[in-house]
Amino acid sequence: MSNILDYVEWRGDLNFRERPFNDVDNLILSELAYIDLRSILRFGEQDCMLLSEVYRRYAEMGKNQSYLLNNPTPLLEKCAGTVRFGNLIVKDYVDLQSQGNQFQFAAMTFELGDGTIYVAYRGTDNSLVGWREDMNFSFMESTPAQLCAADYLDMEAEKTDSMIRVGGHSKGGNLAMFAAAFCADENKCRILKVYSNDGPGFNEMVVENESYKNILNKVDLIIPEGSLIGVLLFNKQDKQIIQSDGKGGAGQHNPYSWLVDKVGFLQAEKQSSTSILLDQMLDEWLRRLDIDKKRKFVNIVFDTLEATGAETFAQINSNKWTYYNAIAKAATKLAPDQVGTILEVLGQLLSAGKHVLINDRKKTNRGVKSVGLDEESEKKLPEAGEPTEG
């Protein structure tokens, strides 16, 4: 079972002119976008550096990002010592966060040495504000990070005549798609490919926009077979489904769990039944909730979390009982209408899940191929037309 670290060893001695860019290279650069380059690169000052030099300074400063499940440090170290990646120019690093404005945004650009650049957007870190903005995708026509992404892409396009690839992992994939769709028209023609690596989708306002529809032919939406993040919200229907050795949807979201060979990803036979059911359930749930309900639900949940004084999930996990008690205390102060909103939204989620399961069983009873539930799970489903609770 080989992953991106093995791929770097296999292809590290060949530059991008000798061995052209492929989907695995895209995932590697998307993962490198998680590198904390603060105090190493600064936009507008020392704004470009070889990746090998980036790693040297990163190591000298003793930076440690082990708090991230997809810690980019091992990949950075391995890439830095290769011809393929060590000689890449990293430039225009931006890292912004604002709790008041509810956004977290980071991006960097790689010059590949083959006449192209790769604009990489970072996914969500472990900050509450970052995850809150992810939830805002469900009801906002655009978020501050999405607007920053489009501006950043325009800025990078204006600096070079090179052809452009755009990509990111998780939220970074969403930002890449948004930026490509809503950047200046004169820059869109230079975009070769847009990569969303298990990135969440968009709400109805975005997917119905012609600018979004017009970019889809350049989008490669890559998800692991058990994806939980890449099926959130509404997204491109055609997906590249790949093998992962991660445990559960959360484990498969980790780029290090994606399986590769020397030329690309190992393709999966199909998306897992759990991933498909979750996709259908969330779509049904979101269709049932109006924009105001989505906004209220997200604000109540994250206002409660932030009332504890925590800024990251790592803080909450490091001192669980203190923060859990603080969350419980904050929850007791919710007004009756807020409690009602929470119960209504969660009730709709349960109802949507049952609706999807029953419809899937009806299709099976009619001889239509189901999403592939195992035999034990099938036994637990209600019969078609059988009354259910709720």
N, C-alpha and C positions, 0 to 999 in steps of 0.2 A: 504494500500500500504506500504509494509515493505521493508527496505533496509539493507545494511550491518551493520548499527548502531543497528538496531533491532536484527539482527542475533547475534551480540556480546552479547546482553543481554540474548538471548535464550540459547546460547551454551557456554557462558563464564565460567560456573561452571564445565565444562567437559574438561579434557585435551585430547590430541590427541591419547592417548592409549585407552581412554574410548569411544571417539567418533572420528573415523578416519577422516583424512584430506579429504576435498571435494573442489569442484570448488569455493564455496563462500570464504572458507579460503584462497584460492589462490588470489582472488581479494583483500581481506583485506591486505594480505602481499604486494601485488603489490602497493596498495595505500599507505601503510606505507613507501614504498621506497621513497616517496616524502618528508619525514621528513628531515629537515635541521639539520644534526647532527654535523656540524662544531663546534669545540670547546667543543663537548661532547664526541665523539669518534674520535680517530685518528689512522689511519692505521699504524701498526708497533709499536705503543706505547700502550696506553690503548685501545686495539682493541676489547674488548668484554664487554657486560653489559646486565643485565636483562632489558627487555622492561619497566618494572615498574620503574626502576632506570633511564632509558633514559627519561621517561616522567617527573620524578621529577626534573631532571636537566634542561630539556627543559623548564619547567614552571618557574623555578627559574630564568632562563636567560631572561624570558619575550619574547621568540621568537614568532613571528607573521607571519604566511604565508597566510594571508587572501587575498593576491594579486593573489593567485592561485584559480581558480574556484573550483577545487577539494581540497581545503585546508585540509591537513591531520590531523590538530590539533584536531578536535573533535573526530576523530577515534582513534588517539593515546591516548587521555585522557580516552576514554571509555575502550579501550583494556587493558590499564595499570592496571586497577582495577580488572581484571579477572584472573582466574586460567589458562584458555586456552591460553591466549596471554601474560598476564603480566609476566609469568615465562619463556617466550621464551628468549633465549640468542641471542642478536644482536651483530654481529661481522663484522670485516673487512670492515668498511665503507670507501668508496672511493668517492670523489667528485672533478671532474676535469673539467676545461673549458679553451678553448684557442680560442680567436677570430681569431688570425693569422692562426691557423691550422684548423679552422672551425669545432670545435667539442665541445660537451658538454656530459659528461659521469658521471653517479653516480650509485653506486650499494652497496648493503649490503647483508649479509647472516644471515638467521635465523636458529638456532638449535631448532627443534620442540619437542625434548624429546621422540620421538618414533623411534629413530634410523635413522631419515632422516634429511636432511637440505633442505632449500628453498633458492635458489639464486635469489634475486630480483633486477631487473634493473629499474631505474627510467625512466619515460617518459620525454617528452620535457618540460622544464620549460618555462618561458615567455621571455627568452633571444632570441635576433635576431640570435645569432650564433647557438643556438639549433635548431631553425626552419630552418635555412639555411642548416644545416646538414641533416635534414629530407628531404629537397628537393634534396640534393645531392644523396639520395638513388636512384633517378630515372636514374642516369647515371654513378655512380661509382660502380665498382665491389665490393669494400668494403670501408667503411668510417673509420676514426680513432676510433670513438666510437664503431663500430662493432668489430674492431680488439681488442680494449680494453676489450670488453665483452667476447670474446673467451679466451683471456689471463686470465681474472679474473676467469672464470669458471674452467680453468685448474688449476689455483692456489688453488682454494677452494677444488677441487677434490683431489689434492695432500696432503691436510692437514687432510683428514679424510677418513675413510673407509665406511662412511654412504652412503646410497642411496640418490639420488639427484633429487629434483624438481627444475625447472627453470621457471621463469615467469616475466611478467611485463605488465604494462598498457601503451597503446599508443606506442610511440617509444620504450618503455621498452619491449613490446611484440616482436617487430622486433628484438631487441638486443638479447632477449632470444632465439628466433629461430635461429638467426645467430650463436650465441655462441654454441648452441647444435649441429648445423650442422658442424661447423668448429673447434671445440675443438679437442684435441688429441684423437686418435682412442681408446686408452685404457680407456678413461674416459666416452665414449659414452655409454658403456654397463651398467653403473651405473645410467644412467638417467632414472627415472621412467616416468616422464611426463614433457612436455614443454607447458606452457600456454602463449598464446598471447591474451591479453584482449583488444579487439578493436585496435590491432596494425596494422600499415600499412604493406604492402607486400614488394616485392623486384622487381628489374628489371630483364630483360630476362637473363642476364649473370648469376645471382644467381640461378633463378628457374630452369635453365637447367643444373646446376651442380649436379653431382651424390650425393655429400655429403648432399646437401639440400634435394634431393628426398628421401634419405635413412632415414632421421629423421622425415618425415611427419607422419609416423604411430604413433609417440609419441606426436604429436602436437595436442592440443585442442585449436582451434581458436574460441574465444567467442566474439560475436558482439551483440550489441543491435539491435532491429528490424529496426531502422532508421539510422543505421551506416553511417557515412560519412568518418571517418578516417580509419576504418578497411577494407574498400573497395579500398583504394588507392594502386596503383601499382598491381603487380600480387602476389597472395597468394594461400594458400591451398583452394581447392574447397569446401570441407566439413566444415561446420561451425555450431557451436551451437548458435542458434538465440534466444535471451532472451528478456523478456519484460522490458520496461523502461518507466518511467513517465516523462522523460525529454522532453522539448519542442525543436523540431527540431533536426537535426543531432548533432549540437554542444552541446545542452543540454543533449542528450542521451550519449554523449561521457563521461560525468561525472560519475564516479563509484557510487556516491551516488544516482544516478537515476535508477540503476539497481534493479529490483524487485526480492525478495527472499522469501522463506519460511524456515522452520527449517532444511530442508535437502538439499536445493540447490536453483538454480535459477528457476524463473518461466519462462517456455518456451513459446516463441511466436509462433503463428500459421505459420507465414511466415515473410520474410524480406519485408520491405515496398517497394512500387513501386518506390519511389524517390531514395531510397538507391540502388535498383537494376539498375535503369537507370543511376545513377551516376557511378556505378561500370562499366557498359558497356561503357559509354561515355569516361571515363578516360582510360580504356584499349584501346579503339579505338584511342584516342588521342595520347597515348604514342607510339603506334605502328607506327603512322605516322611521329613521330619526330625522327631524328637520334641523336646520343649521343652528337654531337657537338652543335646542336640546343638546347638541354636540358641544357647543361652546360652554354651556353651563356645566355639563358633566366634567369636561376637562379642567375648567377653572376650579371647581369644587375639589376635585381630587388633588391637584397640584398646589392649590392654596393650603390645603390641609397638610401636605407633606412639607411645604416650605415653612409652615407655622412652627415646625419643630426646630428651626434654625439650621437644618441640614442643607447643604448645597450640592452634595453628591450622594449617589447610592452607596458608594464605598464607605462614606461616613456612617450611613444607616447600618450597613452590614457589619462594620467594625465594632459597633456598640449597640447591638440589636435591641436589647431589652430597654435601654434608656430611650431610644428613638421610638420603639414600638409603643411604649407607654405615652410618649409625647404625642404620637399620632392618634392614639386612642383618646387622649385628653382633648386634642384639637377637634376630633370628630364629634365629641359630646357637645361642642359649642355650635354645631351646625344648626341653622334655622330649620323649622319644619319643612318649608318649601324646598330647601336644599336636600334634606333627607328624602323627600318625595321624588326629586329629580333622580337621585342616585338609584332608588328602588325601581323607578319606572324604566330607566335606561338598562339596568341589569336584567329587569324582567323581559324587556324587548330582546336582549341578547339570548336569554334562555329560550324564548319563544322562536326566535329566528333559527336557533340550533335545532329545535325539534321539527320545525317546518322543513328544513333541509334534509334531516334524517328520514322523515316520513316520505317526502317526495322521492328520495333516492330508493327507498324500499318499494315504492309503487312502481318505479321504473324497472326494478329487478323483477317484480311480480309480472310485469308485462313483457318480460323477456329482453328488456333493454339492459345493456351492460352497465353494472353499477360502478362506483368509484373504487371498488376493490376492498371492501371490508373483509376482515378475516371471519371465519365461521363462528367463532365465539362472539364477536361483536354483532354479527347478523342476528344471533339468537336474542340479543338484548333489545333489538329495535321493536317498536310496536308494529302490529300488523297494519296494513293500509286501511285507513278508515277507522282504526281503533281510537277511542277517545284518549286524550292525554291530559295530564295535569297542566294548569296554567293557561 
